[in-house]
C-alpha cells in the first residue's frame, strides 16, 4: 500500500482535536490473544506477564517499500523553491585537434535544481497491549517519534510517519495523544467503525469526497474507480447510515439498511457481504474464518455481471438467508 503525498485530512483533523497536546502516529486494534504471536504482531515478541501482555522488543521495518527504504537510508528531495545551485566543470582537449600541439583546459558552468537531503530517521514501531474483560486484547502499534503541537503539517518527518504506517501496517494512520494507555483507550473509544459524516443538506458525500476521507489515492487508478462505482451504487439505494473503519474487514465500508448491513469492498475482485445480525462482531473476523463458519449468518455476493441486481434484491428483502 503506497504512502501519501501530504498528511491526510483525517489526521489533520485528529491533530486539531488534540488541542495542542503532543502526539504520535500509529494504529489501535482489538484482537484475539492468539493473534499476538502471528503476522505483524509476532515482531514484538509479546509475553504474558502477571496477567497482562507485554511487548519485549520494538520493530524497525525492513527497507523493502519506498517509505521504509527512505526511513532507513534517507533520500534527496527536489526543492524548486530554493535558489538554483551553480555547477562548474572542466574539460581538456588537444589544441587544434592535434595532441602533438598540446592540450588546453576549458571551464563550463550551468545552473541546476537544488536538492534537500533528508537523512534516514530509523523510526521504529513500539507496541503495547491490554487484556480486556471479554478476553480479547487491545493493541496499540505506534511509531516511537513524538510530535509536538508546533509541528507543521508539511513536516517531512510527519509525512514519513503517516506513510510508514500506511505502507507497513497497511491501514489508515491515526494521531493519538501521548500518555494514553492502550487499556484506557480500549474502554473509552469505539475504534472498529466510524460514521461517515453527512454533508450539508443531509446528503451523503460524493464518491470522490468519500474516497478522500478513506485515504484512497487520488487520480486515475483502478482502486479509486472501483470504490466510486460501488460506493455510489450503494449510496443511491438510500442507506440509513454509512460506516467506515479498520478491523478484520479493514478494506470495507458498511451501508446500514433497515433489514441488512452490506459490507462493500473497494478492491477489485473482492466480494461484498450482506449481514443480518451482529454485523459489527462478524466484521471483526477474517474472511477465511468467516467463510469456514457454517453458523455465521451472511450472504456473500461476488462482483459478477449481476451483482447490483443481487444487492438490490437483498436490500429490498427479496433475497434472504437460505434463498
Legacy VTK file of the C-alpha trace (Angstrom):
# vtk DataFile Version 3.0
C-alpha trace
ASCII
DATASET POLYDATA
POINTS 323 float
0.000 0.000 0.000
1.514 3.364 -1.019
2.223 6.285 1.263
0.925 9.826 0.965
1.830 12.962 -0.951
0.716 15.043 2.028
-0.631 14.407 5.522
-4.208 13.091 5.017
-7.109 15.256 6.070
-8.404 12.865 8.735
-5.033 13.023 10.535
-5.050 16.832 10.288
-8.500 16.816 11.946
-7.327 14.448 14.693
-4.311 16.646 15.451
-6.585 19.688 15.716
-8.845 17.862 18.192
-5.860 17.209 20.471
-5.832 20.943 21.260
-2.089 21.441 21.486
-1.124 18.128 23.083
1.873 16.181 21.808
1.016 13.154 19.700
2.292 10.031 17.985
1.244 8.264 14.802
0.030 4.687 14.747
-2.977 2.390 14.912
-5.061 0.679 17.568
-6.830 -2.653 17.333
-8.769 -5.200 19.340
-7.576 -8.706 18.508
-7.769 -12.252 19.785
-4.930 -13.218 22.124
-3.905 -15.988 19.723
-3.084 -13.373 17.060
-0.287 -11.814 19.133
2.188 -14.482 18.060
1.421 -14.278 14.345
1.994 -11.917 11.452
2.971 -8.370 12.239
2.271 -8.802 15.952
4.916 -11.531 16.111
7.619 -8.904 15.530
7.051 -7.575 19.053
7.514 -10.917 20.880
4.575 -10.419 23.255
4.793 -12.253 26.573
2.146 -12.759 29.234
3.452 -11.236 32.475
1.306 -11.071 35.637
-1.878 -11.439 33.641
-1.033 -8.803 31.021
0.693 -8.921 27.648
3.955 -7.041 27.217
5.945 -6.393 24.047
9.579 -7.300 24.588
11.052 -5.579 21.540
10.409 -2.780 19.057
10.194 -3.280 15.293
12.211 -1.376 12.705
10.581 -2.091 9.325
12.879 -3.758 6.846
13.698 -1.392 3.945
11.510 -3.033 1.308
8.922 -0.423 0.336
9.586 3.146 -0.772
8.930 4.742 2.620
10.614 2.055 4.690
13.708 2.465 2.494
13.638 6.227 2.989
13.159 5.676 6.724
16.488 3.826 6.898
18.522 5.282 4.056
17.146 8.805 3.721
16.528 10.499 0.391
17.047 13.657 -1.624
14.090 15.902 -2.424
13.897 18.425 -5.247
13.475 21.991 -3.964
12.291 24.238 -6.793
11.583 26.923 -4.172
15.294 27.123 -3.304
17.813 29.117 -5.356
19.349 27.043 -8.102
22.840 25.747 -7.458
25.819 26.579 -9.650
27.612 23.608 -11.216
31.061 24.015 -12.796
33.347 21.543 -14.522
36.459 21.472 -16.684
37.245 19.586 -19.869
40.569 19.141 -21.672
41.046 18.859 -25.434
44.030 18.827 -27.843
44.940 22.136 -29.449
43.567 22.332 -32.960
42.692 18.646 -32.683
46.378 17.683 -32.653
47.746 16.119 -29.452
51.253 16.932 -30.677
50.454 20.635 -30.254
49.484 20.271 -26.589
46.244 20.455 -24.632
44.025 23.250 -23.355
41.543 23.304 -20.465
38.032 24.725 -20.846
35.706 25.756 -17.999
31.936 25.227 -18.176
29.057 26.079 -15.839
25.298 25.915 -15.557
22.531 26.268 -13.014
20.808 23.151 -11.668
17.881 22.233 -9.449
18.568 22.406 -5.707
18.061 19.275 -3.601
17.461 18.870 0.106
18.997 15.856 1.820
16.581 14.187 4.238
18.542 11.818 6.431
17.088 8.465 7.466
15.177 8.581 10.750
15.053 4.857 11.573
11.599 5.306 13.107
10.688 2.053 14.833
7.273 0.772 15.855
6.530 0.152 19.511
3.622 -1.899 20.809
1.592 -2.112 23.980
-1.343 -4.327 24.866
-4.039 -4.656 27.490
-6.185 -7.711 28.218
-9.884 -6.819 28.085
-12.806 -8.212 30.045
-14.129 -10.087 27.013
-10.843 -11.984 26.619
-9.616 -10.023 23.636
-6.564 -7.785 23.679
-6.390 -4.056 22.935
-3.183 -3.482 20.966
-1.504 -0.207 20.117
1.175 -0.203 17.404
2.698 3.232 17.240
5.835 4.919 15.945
8.346 5.965 18.575
8.578 9.520 17.203
6.778 12.136 19.308
5.441 15.263 17.600
4.562 18.429 19.491
1.729 20.814 18.716
4.038 23.155 16.805
4.908 20.513 14.193
3.970 21.982 10.784
1.579 19.884 8.729
4.085 19.868 5.855
6.825 18.437 8.094
8.787 15.732 6.204
9.017 13.713 9.442
5.232 13.775 9.925
4.681 12.761 6.306
7.190 9.939 6.776
5.338 8.763 9.897
1.857 8.580 8.350
3.225 6.986 5.182
5.158 4.351 7.119
2.023 3.301 8.989
0.089 3.008 5.738
2.838 1.174 3.876
3.961 -1.214 6.612
0.762 -1.831 8.580
-1.495 -1.476 5.509
-4.088 0.572 7.409
-5.040 4.223 7.756
-2.779 6.036 10.233
-4.146 7.965 13.190
-2.825 10.611 15.572
-3.021 9.731 19.276
-2.250 11.894 22.280
0.845 10.746 24.141
0.389 9.197 27.554
-2.918 7.398 26.893
-2.535 3.684 27.619
-3.986 1.105 25.265
-6.238 -0.286 28.005
-7.653 3.144 28.860
-8.352 3.869 25.234
-9.988 0.495 24.662
-12.556 1.095 27.378
-13.497 4.583 26.181
-13.354 4.589 22.379
-15.138 2.705 19.636
-12.442 2.031 17.124
-13.852 -0.562 14.776
-16.325 1.535 12.820
-16.953 5.256 12.475
-19.887 7.034 10.876
-19.273 8.638 7.516
-20.349 12.238 8.178
-23.324 13.644 6.295
-22.605 16.732 4.189
-24.583 19.963 4.435
-28.153 19.479 3.277
-28.313 15.915 4.691
-26.663 14.445 1.610
-24.086 11.700 1.626
-20.603 12.636 0.388
-19.775 12.239 -3.281
-17.685 9.304 -4.390
-14.574 11.480 -4.562
-15.196 13.028 -1.135
-15.691 9.606 0.452
-12.590 8.231 -1.280
-10.533 11.136 0.043
-11.795 10.560 3.581
-10.847 6.883 3.415
-7.374 7.771 2.164
-7.740 6.200 -1.274
-5.096 7.721 -3.586
-6.420 10.380 -5.948
-6.024 10.399 -9.693
-6.847 7.740 -12.216
-6.364 4.295 -10.712
-8.387 1.100 -10.589
-8.755 1.113 -6.800
-10.377 4.560 -6.713
-12.561 3.881 -9.752
-13.771 0.610 -8.231
-14.535 2.319 -4.924
-16.503 5.150 -6.566
-18.563 2.728 -8.671
-19.513 0.560 -5.693
-19.917 3.413 -3.210
-22.160 5.497 -5.467
-24.349 2.486 -6.316
-24.814 1.637 -2.626
-25.329 5.285 -1.638
-28.115 5.637 -4.199
-30.000 2.767 -2.512
-30.616 5.230 0.360
-28.956 3.600 3.384
-29.832 4.809 6.881
-26.174 5.043 7.883
-22.777 4.570 6.266
-19.814 3.369 8.329
-16.138 3.054 7.573
-13.494 1.549 9.782
-10.458 -0.582 10.497
-10.982 -4.121 11.686
-10.790 -7.620 10.314
-12.670 -6.136 7.341
-10.335 -3.149 7.201
-10.896 -2.598 3.475
-14.675 -2.443 3.688
-17.278 0.286 4.032
-20.612 -0.649 5.627
-24.030 0.507 4.362
-26.717 0.051 7.009
-30.281 -0.526 5.816
-33.389 -1.403 7.808
-33.096 -5.177 7.311
-29.445 -5.712 6.472
-25.953 -4.252 6.507
-23.927 -4.532 3.300
-20.137 -4.565 3.672
-18.703 -3.486 0.349
-15.087 -3.850 -0.653
-13.318 -1.217 -2.736
-10.575 -3.512 -4.034
-11.235 -5.011 -7.442
-12.132 -8.708 -7.335
-13.252 -8.881 -3.683
-16.783 -9.765 -2.609
-19.489 -7.863 -0.741
-21.094 -9.346 2.379
-24.715 -8.969 3.485
-25.023 -9.385 7.248
-28.366 -9.625 9.017
-27.406 -9.605 12.683
-24.343 -8.953 14.856
-22.675 -7.376 11.842
-20.090 -5.466 13.886
-18.927 -8.695 15.537
-18.876 -10.611 12.247
-16.941 -7.832 10.546
-14.063 -8.204 13.020
-13.358 -11.710 11.780
-11.047 -12.588 8.929
-12.543 -13.601 5.598
-11.147 -17.155 5.890
-12.540 -17.577 9.409
-15.947 -16.257 8.377
-16.269 -18.490 5.317
-15.304 -21.544 7.397
-18.066 -20.949 9.982
-21.316 -22.714 8.974
-23.251 -20.852 11.696
-22.299 -17.339 10.555
-25.375 -15.617 9.069
-24.373 -13.749 5.927
-24.674 -13.778 2.150
-21.530 -13.407 0.067
-22.028 -11.502 -3.190
-19.313 -11.914 -5.814
-18.950 -8.954 -8.162
-20.104 -10.773 -11.291
-22.269 -9.222 -14.007
-25.479 -9.335 -11.916
-24.045 -8.236 -8.566
-26.008 -4.977 -8.467
-29.318 -6.763 -9.038
-28.465 -9.249 -6.283
-27.666 -6.435 -3.839
-30.950 -4.680 -4.649
-32.892 -7.891 -4.008
-31.181 -8.329 -0.637
-31.811 -4.729 0.427
-35.465 -4.953 -0.663
-35.972 -8.211 1.239
-36.495 -10.337 -1.901
-33.385 -12.398 -1.137
-32.737 -13.650 2.396
-30.654 -16.348 4.002
-31.466 -19.752 2.578
-32.574 -18.427 -0.821
LINES 1 324
323 0 1 2 3 4 5 6 7 8 9 10 11 12 13 14 15 16 17 18 19 20 21 22 23 24 25 26 27 28 29 30 31 32 33 34 35 36 37 38 39 40 41 42 43 44 45 46 47 48 49 50 51 52 53 54 55 56 57 58 59 60 61 62 63 64 65 66 67 68 69 70 71 72 73 74 75 76 77 78 79 80 81 82 83 84 85 86 87 88 89 90 91 92 93 94 95 96 97 98 99 100 101 102 103 104 105 106 107 108 109 110 111 112 113 114 115 116 117 118 119 120 121 122 123 124 125 126 127 128 129 130 131 132 133 134 135 136 137 138 139 140 141 142 143 144 145 146 147 148 149 150 151 152 153 154 155 156 157 158 159 160 161 162 163 164 165 166 167 168 169 170 171 172 173 174 175 176 177 178 179 180 181 182 183 184 185 186 187 188 189 190 191 192 193 194 195 196 197 198 199 200 201 202 203 204 205 206 207 208 209 210 211 212 213 214 215 216 217 218 219 220 221 222 223 224 225 226 227 228 229 230 231 232 233 234 235 236 237 238 239 240 241 242 243 244 245 246 247 248 249 250 251 252 253 254 255 256 257 258 259 260 261 262 263 264 265 266 267 268 269 270 271 272 273 274 275 276 277 278 279 280 281 282 283 284 285 286 287 288 289 290 291 292 293 294 295 296 297 298 299 300 301 302 303 304 305 306 307 308 309 310 311 312 313 314 315 316 317 318 319 320 321 322
